[in-house]
């Protein structure tokens, strides 16, 4: 009887091993050229056992695509005597320039708020770091304002039905990058979730870079900022002079 119980326990532990994720992206490099109108990334992969076989259980999948972090100053507008002026403001030290979450079903139906916050599994749990000490209510209000602003600009997205899982083996999600996307390294992290617990994760990267004339201009501006400023002023003056001459002839 003892040997039988040990065998059953061994089989249970072997069958309960966490799966592994094998992720892939349709393109690991996005080139931003003149007339760039955005791009669509296909993030796909497989859910397997450590031996490379079909996992065979019901797993939820969440894909989080995050862009380079940046410092953002958010100002609140207030109307005084009929004029809109800047009122309170706050600075966020490391806000992602792009943040998109796609999941096989709503996050709140998969995990609790604590787990969702640890892995940043949605806009409601995005961890923003304000500079300095702020009242918690003020911090929450400004954080919600930043998320709303970025969402309206197409830079923050949350799709609770954006991941399709086939036969509990293959998954895929499509995430669109807008034309205003920033250059840099983007991280795509995939999570497998079951019974309210994240049991596996995998990370991939996408490089968004400028090419052609846009890249040369950006590199010149970074390497020779002073001369770039002088050139920009000279071009502006020349264009103004040329426009004045044209209007004089008309």
KEKE-3310 file (N, C-alpha, C; in steps of 0.2 Angstrom, whole numbers, plus 5000, padded with zeros to 4 digits):
npx = (5004:5010:5020:5011:5005:5016:5019:5008:5009:5021:5017:5007:5014:5023:5014:5009:5019:5025:5021:5030:5033:5035:5039:5036:5038:5031:5039:5055:5061:5056:5055:5056:5051:5051:5034:5029:5016:5013:5013:5009:5010:5012:5011:5015:5015:5018:5012:5019:5025:5039:5046:5043:5031:5013:5005:4992:4982:4970:4975:4976:4981:4992:4998:5010:5015:5028:5035:5050:5054:5051:5053:5039:5030:5015:5003:4989:4975:4966:4952:4952:4944:4938:4949:4960:4972:4988:4988:4990:5003:5013:5027:5032:5043:5047:5038:5031:5033:5025:5012:5004:4991:4986:4974:4967:4955:4945:4956:4953:4946:4955:4966:4970:4969:4982:4991:4990:4995:5008:5013:5010:4997:4988:4980:4974:4983:4995:5011:5016:5029:5029:5038:5045:5036:5019:5001:4991:4979:4980:4990:4984:4974:4982:4989:4978:4974:4985:4986:4973:4976:4986:4980:4970:4978:4982:4993:4992:4985:4972:4966:4954:4950:4960:4969:4970:4968:4972:4967:4973:4987:4993:4994:4990:4992:4987:4995:4994:5005:5006:5008:5015:5024:5038:5056:5067:5070:5058:5049:5041:5031:5025:5013:5008:4993:4985:4972:4972:4985:5001:5010:5020:5032:5038:5050:5052:5059:5058:5064:5063:5067:5074:5076:5085:5083:5077:5084:5097:5095:5091:5102:5111:5106:5107:5121:5127:5120:5120:5124:5114:5103:5107:5106:5092:5086:5092:5086:5072:5072:5076:5065:5055:5059:5059:5045:5040:5045:5038:5025:5026:5027:5015)
npy = (4994:5006:5008:5009:5021:5030:5029:5034:5047:5052:5051:5061:5073:5073:5075:5088:5097:5113:5121:5126:5141:5144:5157:5168:5181:5190:5200:5205:5217:5233:5245:5262:5273:5287:5292:5282:5273:5265:5249:5231:5219:5202:5191:5175:5158:5143:5132:5121:5105:5102:5092:5095:5092:5092:5103:5101:5106:5118:5133:5151:5165:5179:5193:5205:5220:5231:5247:5258:5266:5282:5299:5308:5323:5328:5340:5348:5356:5371:5381:5398:5413:5412:5408:5395:5388:5382:5371:5361:5350:5335:5324:5309:5297:5285:5281:5270:5272:5265:5254:5239:5227:5211:5198:5181:5181:5192:5200:5201:5190:5180:5182:5188:5205:5208:5199:5203:5216:5214:5208:5217:5216:5224:5239:5245:5240:5245:5251:5266:5278:5291:5307:5312:5316:5312:5315:5300:5300:5310:5306:5294:5300:5308:5297:5290:5300:5301:5288:5288:5299:5294:5282:5288:5293:5282:5275:5267:5252:5240:5224:5213:5201:5198:5188:5172:5155:5139:5123:5122:5123:5131:5149:5165:5183:5199:5215:5232:5244:5262:5276:5286:5280:5277:5276:5262:5249:5236:5226:5210:5201:5186:5177:5162:5157:5149:5143:5155:5158:5163:5153:5151:5160:5170:5179:5191:5202:5217:5228:5244:5255:5270:5272:5276:5293:5299:5292:5296:5310:5310:5304:5314:5325:5320:5318:5330:5342:5356:5361:5356:5363:5376:5374:5371:5383:5391:5385:5388:5402:5404:5398:5407:5419:5415:5412:5425:5432:5426:5429:5443:5443:5439)
npz = (5000:5004:4994:4983:4986:4986:4972:4966:4971:4965:4952:4952:4955:4944:4934:4937:4934:4930:4914:4899:4890:4873:4864:4850:4837:4824:4818:4822:4821:4818:4806:4804:4793:4781:4779:4787:4794:4805:4812:4813:4825:4826:4839:4844:4849:4858:4871:4881:4888:4900:4893:4880:4875:4871:4883:4888:4897:4904:4901:4903:4893:4893:4885:4886:4879:4880:4879:4877:4893:4899:4905:4910:4911:4918:4916:4924:4917:4921:4922:4923:4926:4913:4906:4901:4910:4916:4930:4944:4943:4939:4939:4931:4933:4926:4915:4904:4886:4877:4880:4880:4882:4879:4881:4885:4891:4902:4914:4927:4930:4930:4939:4956:4962:4968:4962:4948:4949:4952:4941:4931:4923:4915:4911:4923:4933:4930:4935:4939:4942:4952:4954:4969:4984:4986:4989:4991:4985:4976:4968:4962:4955:4945:4939:4933:4925:4916:4910:4904:4894:4887:4882:4873:4864:4857:4862:4874:4877:4880:4878:4882:4875:4866:4864:4856:4859:4853:4854:4867:4865:4855:4854:4849:4846:4841:4840:4837:4832:4833:4822:4828:4837:4848:4845:4849:4861:4863:4874:4874:4884:4889:4898:4906:4914:4927:4938:4945:4946:4940:4930:4921:4911:4897:4888:4874:4862:4853:4841:4837:4825:4817:4799:4784:4778:4790:4800:4798:4801:4814:4821:4818:4825:4838:4839:4836:4842:4844:4832:4824:4829:4825:4811:4810:4813:4803:4792:4795:4794:4781:4774:4778:4773:4759:4758:4760:4749:4739:4741:4739:4726:4721)
capx = (5000:5014:5023:5006:5004:5022:5019:5003:5011:5026:5013:5004:5019:5025:5009:5008:5024:5023:5022:5035:5031:5039:5036:5039:5035:5031:5045:5059:5063:5051:5059:5052:5054:5046:5028:5027:5009:5012:5014:5005:5014:5009:5014:5012:5019:5016:5012:5022:5028:5046:5048:5042:5025:5007:5003:4985:4978:4967:4979:4975:4987:4992:5004:5011:5020:5030:5040:5055:5052:5053:5050:5034:5027:5008:5000:4982:4972:4961:4949:4951:4941:4937:4955:4963:4979:4991:4987:4994:5007:5017:5032:5033:5050:5048:5032:5032:5031:5020:5010:4998:4990:4981:4973:4962:4949:4947:4961:4950:4943:4961:4970:4967:4973:4989:4995:4989:4999:5015:5015:5007:4994:4983:4981:4972:4988:5002:5015:5019:5033:5030:5044:5043:5030:5012:4996:4989:4973:4982:4994:4980:4971:4986:4990:4973:4974:4991:4983:4968:4979:4990:4975:4967:4983:4983:4999:4991:4979:4970:4961:4953:4949:4965:4973:4966:4971:4970:4969:4977:4994:4995:4991:4992:4989:4989:4995:4996:5010:5004:5014:5019:5028:5045:5061:5070:5068:5051:5049:5035:5032:5020:5012:5003:4990:4980:4969:4974:4993:5006:5014:5026:5032:5044:5051:5055:5061:5057:5068:5060:5072:5073:5081:5086:5084:5075:5089:5103:5093:5091:5109:5115:5103:5110:5128:5129:5114:5121:5124:5107:5099:5108:5103:5085:5085:5093:5081:5066:5073:5076:5059:5051:5061:5056:5038:5039:5046:5033:5019:5027:5026:5008)
capy = (5000:5012:5009:5012:5028:5034:5029:5039:5054:5053:5053:5067:5078:5073:5078:5094:5101:5119:5121:5131:5144:5145:5163:5171:5187:5190:5203:5207:5224:5238:5251:5268:5277:5292:5290:5277:5273:5261:5242:5226:5213:5195:5188:5169:5153:5136:5130:5114:5102:5103:5088:5098:5089:5096:5103:5097:5108:5124:5139:5157:5168:5186:5196:5212:5223:5237:5251:5261:5270:5289:5304:5312:5328:5329:5346:5349:5362:5374:5387:5404:5419:5410:5406:5389:5389:5376:5372:5357:5345:5330:5321:5302:5295:5280:5279:5267:5276:5261:5249:5236:5220:5207:5192:5177:5183:5198:5199:5200:5183:5175:5182:5193:5212:5208:5196:5207:5222:5211:5207:5223:5213:5228:5247:5246:5238:5248:5254:5272:5280:5299:5310:5316:5313:5315:5312:5294:5301:5314:5301:5290:5304:5309:5291:5289:5305:5299:5282:5290:5303:5289:5278:5292:5294:5275:5272:5262:5248:5234:5220:5207:5196:5199:5182:5166:5149:5134:5116:5122:5122:5137:5155:5171:5190:5205:5222:5237:5250:5268:5279:5290:5275:5279:5271:5259:5241:5234:5219:5207:5196:5181:5174:5157:5157:5144:5143:5161:5158:5163:5146:5151:5167:5170:5186:5192:5209:5220:5234:5249:5260:5274:5271:5281:5300:5300:5290:5301:5316:5309:5304:5321:5329:5317:5319:5337:5346:5363:5363:5354:5369:5382:5372:5372:5390:5394:5383:5392:5409:5404:5397:5413:5424:5413:5413:5432:5434:5423:5433:5449:5443:5438)
capz = (5000:5004:4988:4979:4987:4983:4965:4964:4973:4960:4946:4953:4955:4938:4930:4939:4933:4926:4907:4897:4884:4867:4861:4844:4835:4817:4816:4828:4819:4814:4803:4804:4787:4779:4778:4791:4796:4810:4810:4817:4827:4828:4844:4844:4852:4860:4878:4881:4894:4899:4888:4873:4872:4873:4890:4889:4902:4902:4903:4901:4891:4893:4882:4888:4875:4883:4875:4882:4898:4898:4910:4908:4916:4917:4919:4924:4915:4925:4919:4928:4923:4906:4902:4903:4913:4919:4937:4947:4939:4942:4935:4932:4932:4921:4912:4897:4880:4874:4884:4877:4885:4876:4886:4882:4894:4906:4919:4934:4930:4930:4945:4960:4961:4970:4956:4942:4950:4952:4934:4927:4918:4913:4913:4930:4937:4928:4940:4937:4948:4952:4957:4975:4988:4984:4992:4987:4981:4970:4964:4959:4950:4940:4936:4929:4919:4911:4907:4899:4889:4882:4878:4868:4858:4854:4865:4879:4875:4884:4875:4886:4871:4861:4863:4854:4861:4849:4857:4872:4863:4851:4855:4845:4848:4836:4843:4832:4834:4829:4818:4833:4841:4849:4843:4855:4862:4866:4877:4874:4889:4889:4904:4906:4920:4928:4945:4949:4947:4935:4931:4916:4907:4892:4886:4868:4861:4846:4840:4833:4823:4811:4794:4779:4780:4797:4805:4798:4804:4822:4823:4818:4831:4844:4840:4835:4844:4843:4824:4822:4831:4820:4805:4810:4813:4796:4787:4796:4792:4773:4772:4779:4767:4753:4758:4759:4742:4734:4743:4736:4719:4720)
cpx = (5004:5017:5018:5005:5010:5022:5014:5005:5016:5022:5010:5009:5022:5020:5008:5014:5022:5025:5028:5031:5036:5036:5039:5035:5036:5037:5049:5062:5058:5055:5054:5055:5049:5040:5025:5020:5008:5013:5010:5010:5010:5013:5011:5017:5015:5016:5014:5024:5035:5049:5047:5035:5019:5006:4997:4981:4975:4971:4976:4981:4986:4998:5004:5017:5022:5035:5045:5052:5054:5050:5045:5031:5020:5006:4992:4980:4966:4958:4948:4949:4941:4943:4958:4970:4982:4991:4992:4998:5011:5021:5032:5040:5051:5042:5033:5029:5025:5018:5003:4997:4984:4980:4967:4955:4950:4952:4958:4947:4949:4964:4967:4971:4980:4993:4995:4994:5006:5017:5013:5003:4988:4984:4979:4978:4995:5005:5019:5023:5033:5036:5042:5038:5024:5007:4993:4983:4975:4986:4990:4976:4975:4988:4985:4972:4979:4988:4978:4971:4982:4985:4972:4972:4985:4990:4998:4984:4978:4964:4960:4951:4954:4969:4968:4971:4968:4972:4973:4985:4996:4991:4994:4988:4991:4989:4998:5000:5007:5010:5018:5023:5035:5050:5064:5068:5062:5052:5042:5035:5025:5019:5006:5000:4985:4978:4972:4981:4996:5011:5020:5026:5038:5044:5054:5056:5060:5061:5064:5065:5071:5078:5080:5087:5083:5080:5095:5101:5093:5098:5113:5112:5106:5117:5130:5122:5115:5121:5117:5102:5100:5105:5096:5083:5086:5088:5074:5067:5073:5069:5054:5053:5058:5048:5036:5040:5040:5026:5019:5026:5019:5004)
cpy = (5006:5013:5011:5019:5033:5034:5034:5046:5056:5055:5059:5073:5079:5077:5085:5099:5107:5118:5126:5135:5145:5151:5165:5177:5188:5194:5206:5214:5227:5244:5256:5272:5283:5289:5284:5278:5268:5254:5237:5221:5207:5192:5181:5164:5147:5135:5122:5112:5103:5098:5090:5095:5094:5097:5100:5099:5115:5130:5145:5161:5175:5188:5203:5215:5230:5241:5254:5266:5277:5293:5308:5317:5329:5335:5346:5356:5364:5380:5392:5410:5418:5408:5400:5390:5383:5377:5367:5352:5340:5327:5313:5300:5290:5277:5275:5271:5272:5256:5245:5229:5217:5200:5188:5178:5189:5196:5197:5193:5178:5175:5188:5200:5212:5205:5200:5213:5220:5211:5212:5220:5217:5235:5248:5244:5241:5252:5260:5275:5288:5301:5314:5313:5316:5311:5306:5296:5305:5310:5297:5294:5306:5303:5289:5294:5303:5293:5284:5294:5298:5284:5282:5293:5287:5272:5267:5259:5242:5230:5213:5201:5196:5193:5176:5160:5143:5127:5116:5121:5128:5143:5160:5177:5195:5211:5227:5243:5256:5271:5284:5286:5278:5274:5268:5252:5240:5227:5216:5201:5192:5177:5168:5157:5152:5144:5149:5162:5159:5157:5146:5158:5166:5177:5186:5200:5211:5227:5238:5255:5264:5272:5276:5288:5302:5298:5294:5308:5315:5308:5310:5325:5327:5319:5326:5342:5353:5365:5361:5360:5375:5380:5373:5379:5393:5392:5387:5399:5409:5403:5403:5418:5422:5414:5421:5435:5432:5427:5440:5449:5442:5445)
cpz = (5000:4998:4983:4980:4985:4976:4963:4966:4967:4954:4946:4952:4948:4933:4931:4938:4929:4919:4906:4891:4879:4863:4854:4841:4827:4814:4822:4827:4815:4812:4802:4798:4786:4777:4782:4795:4802:4807:4815:4818:4828:4833:4845:4848:4854:4868:4878:4888:4894:4895:4881:4870:4874:4880:4892:4895:4900:4905:4899:4899:4891:4890:4884:4884:4878:4880:4880:4887:4897:4904:4907:4913:4913:4920:4919:4922:4920:4922:4925:4924:4915:4902:4905:4904:4916:4927:4940:4942:4943:4937:4936:4929:4926:4919:4905:4891:4876:4879:4881:4880:4881:4880:4883:4885:4899:4912:4926:4935:4930:4937:4949:4959:4962:4964:4950:4943:4950:4945:4929:4922:4916:4915:4920:4935:4935:4934:4938:4943:4948:4956:4963:4979:4987:4988:4988:4983:4974:4965:4959:4953:4944:4936:4931:4923:4914:4907:4902:4893:4884:4879:4872:4862:4855:4857:4871:4877:4880:4881:4878:4882:4865:4860:4861:4855:4857:4852:4863:4871:4860:4853:4850:4847:4843:4840:4838:4836:4830:4826:4823:4838:4842:4847:4850:4855:4866:4868:4877:4879:4889:4895:4903:4913:4921:4936:4948:4950:4941:4935:4926:4913:4903:4890:4879:4867:4854:4846:4835:4831:4817:4805:4788:4781:4787:4802:4805:4802:4812:4824:4823:4823:4837:4845:4839:4836:4843:4836:4821:4823:4826:4813:4804:4810:4806:4791:4788:4793:4784:4771:4773:4774:4761:4752:4757:4752:4737:4735:4739:4729:4717:4721)
residu = (UNK:UNK:UNK:UNK:UNK:UNK:UNK:UNK:UNK:UNK:UNK:UNK:UNK:UNK:UNK:UNK:UNK:UNK:UNK:UNK:UNK:UNK:UNK:UNK:UNK:UNK:UNK:UNK:UNK:UNK:UNK:UNK:UNK:UNK:UNK:UNK:UNK:UNK:UNK:UNK:UNK:UNK:UNK:UNK:UNK:UNK:UNK:UNK:UNK:UNK:UNK:UNK:UNK:UNK:UNK:UNK:UNK:UNK:UNK:UNK:UNK:UNK:UNK:UNK:UNK:UNK:UNK:UNK:UNK:UNK:UNK:UNK:UNK:UNK:UNK:UNK:UNK:UNK:UNK:UNK:UNK:UNK:UNK:UNK:UNK:UNK:UNK:UNK:UNK:UNK:UNK:UNK:UNK:UNK:UNK:UNK:UNK:UNK:UNK:UNK:UNK:UNK:UNK:UNK:UNK:UNK:UNK:UNK:UNK:UNK:UNK:UNK:UNK:UNK:UNK:UNK:UNK:UNK:UNK:UNK:UNK:UNK:UNK:UNK:UNK:UNK:UNK:UNK:UNK:UNK:UNK:UNK:UNK:UNK:UNK:UNK:UNK:UNK:UNK:UNK:UNK:UNK:UNK:UNK:UNK:UNK:UNK:UNK:UNK:UNK:UNK:UNK:UNK:UNK:UNK:UNK:UNK:UNK:UNK:UNK:UNK:UNK:UNK:UNK:UNK:UNK:UNK:UNK:UNK:UNK:UNK:UNK:UNK:UNK:UNK:UNK:UNK:UNK:UNK:UNK:UNK:UNK:UNK:UNK:UNK:UNK:UNK:UNK:UNK:UNK:UNK:UNK:UNK:UNK:UNK:UNK:UNK:UNK:UNK:UNK:UNK:UNK:UNK:UNK:UNK:UNK:UNK:UNK:UNK:UNK:UNK:UNK:UNK:UNK:UNK:UNK:UNK:UNK:UNK:UNK:UNK:UNK:UNK:UNK:UNK:UNK:UNK:UNK:UNK:UNK:UNK:UNK:UNK:UNK:UNK:UNK:UNK:UNK:UNK:UNK:UNK:UNK:UNK:UNK:UNK:UNK:UNK:UNK:UNK:UNK)
# end
